[in-house]
Amino acid sequence: MNRKKKIFLFSLLIFMIAGLLCVTAGCKRSSTGIKTVQLSPAEQAAQKISGYSNPDAVISVYELNDMINDPNLVLLDARGGTSRTLKAILAEGYLPGAIQIIASHYQDPARWNSIAPAKYIERYLRELGLDNYSKIVIYGNDNCLQGRVYWMLKMYGCDNEVKILDGGFEKWQEAELQENIAKPTKLPRSNFGFNPVKEDLSFKTDLKEMGTVASSNDPNNIIVDARPNNDYVSGHIPSSVNISINDILNDDKTFKTAQELADIFTSRGVTQNKNVYVYSTQGEESSLVWYVLHELMGYPSVKNYYGGFREWNYRERPFEKGGASA
């Protein structure tokens, strides 16, 4: 074998080894020929969250796992609708140290599907053991009650650091992170209080205002129906557009990227220069859509109709059928 042929074969061998090492290390070459490194799931989650208008409003399961032993961390398990359903939910598992916040305990029994007054909620949160130094992370599941709790806290002027766990309990399980199978955490009673200066009751709306908006045909207003598409087709508030939870979440229940969300909302005419009114059956899914619009996307004027279509229909207000959104 001549010298030139040996040099060629040696060079080819070096090139093949380099290529193999690059693949082993998780490297790849883009169409521009520039070598890039694939991000880990934790890095991908952090990169996505950094693109939101308010990245402090959301936390990934990986970041939460890194701070799980923070003594000021309070995990609120928002999956329970009532005390009766809580036992079955806890049997599925829950995050280490989580305490349960139950929907029926923070609703106002005197008003249609409404959140209780701020003073009542303060007393309830004191009983749960939250204080004004707590770093609050709320997690839920498909019932979207994590959005309702976040909306409630912000509306009443919670000064605490408050985040929603991206992907909720299911994503935590998927990532195979530690769970608690012991007795739920019980914290001592606290002195928690809302900051009345930060209270913003414009985060909610009621039947009267929704009726005015629906009949006004004002191009500066838009109504979003956050229910599943088949519910929307069966009957919805006139002129509303359908953007359901499935539209804003990935298959693993994490939020879509800021760009994906922007494309979805703007394609339905839901733009930042409009007053947005969101509703669902009884204010649960709509709370999470409110959170995505107001917190993740930075829409300045978003209101959650807490009575929802259940109240609208019960009060025999006009509705439309069909017209499924594309």
BELFENFEN-V628444 format. One line per field, one symbol per residue. ss: DSSP state (h for helix, s for strand, l for the rest). phi: phi as a letter, one per 20 degrees, with the letter a starting at -180 (. if undefined). psi: psi as a letter, one per 30 degrees, with the letter a starting at -180 (. if undefined). A space follows every 10 residues. Layout:
# BELFENFEN-V628444
ss = ???
phi = ???
psi = ???
This chain:
# BELFENFEN-V628444
ss = llhhhhhhhh hhhhhhhhhh hhhhllsssl llllssslll hhhhhhhhhh llllhhhssl hhhhhhllll llssssslll llhhhhhhhh hllsslllss llhhhlssll lllssllhhh hhhhhhhhll llllsssssl llllhhhhhh hhhhhlllll sssssllhhh hhhhllllss llllllllll lllllhhhll hhhsslhhhh hhhhhhllll ssssslllhh hhhhlsslll ssllhhhhsl llllsllhhh hhhhhhhlll llllsssssl llllhhhhhh hhhhhhllll lssssllhhh hhhhllllss llllll
phi = .fffffffff ffffffffff ffffenebde fenefcdfef gfffffffff effcffebbe ffffffdfef fefcedeefe ebffefgfff ffobfgmfde ddgfedeefe cgldffggff fgffffffof cfdfeecdcb bffmfffffg gffffenfef fccdffnmff ffffflefcd defgfcefgc dgbfeffefb fffcbcgfff ffffeelffe dbddeeegff ffffrbfgmf decegffddf femefffgff fgfffffdne dfededddbb fbnegffffg gfffefdmff cccdeffmff fgffelefbd cmmgff
psi = kleeeeeeee eeeeeeeeee eeeefgllkl ffgkklkkkl eeeeeeeeef fleiffflkl feeeefgfgk ffkjkjjgfk eleefeeeef fflllkgklk jkeffgljff kjhlklleee eeeeeeefgk lgfkjkkkla bffgfeeeee eeeeeghkfl jklkjjfaee eeeefhlklk gakkkjllka hkkljfefkj fffllaeeee eeefffhkff kkkkjgllee eeefklkkgl kjjlefefll fgglklleee eeeeeefggj lfgljkjkla ehgdeeeeee eeeeeefgkf jkkkjfeafe eeeeghlkll lahkl.
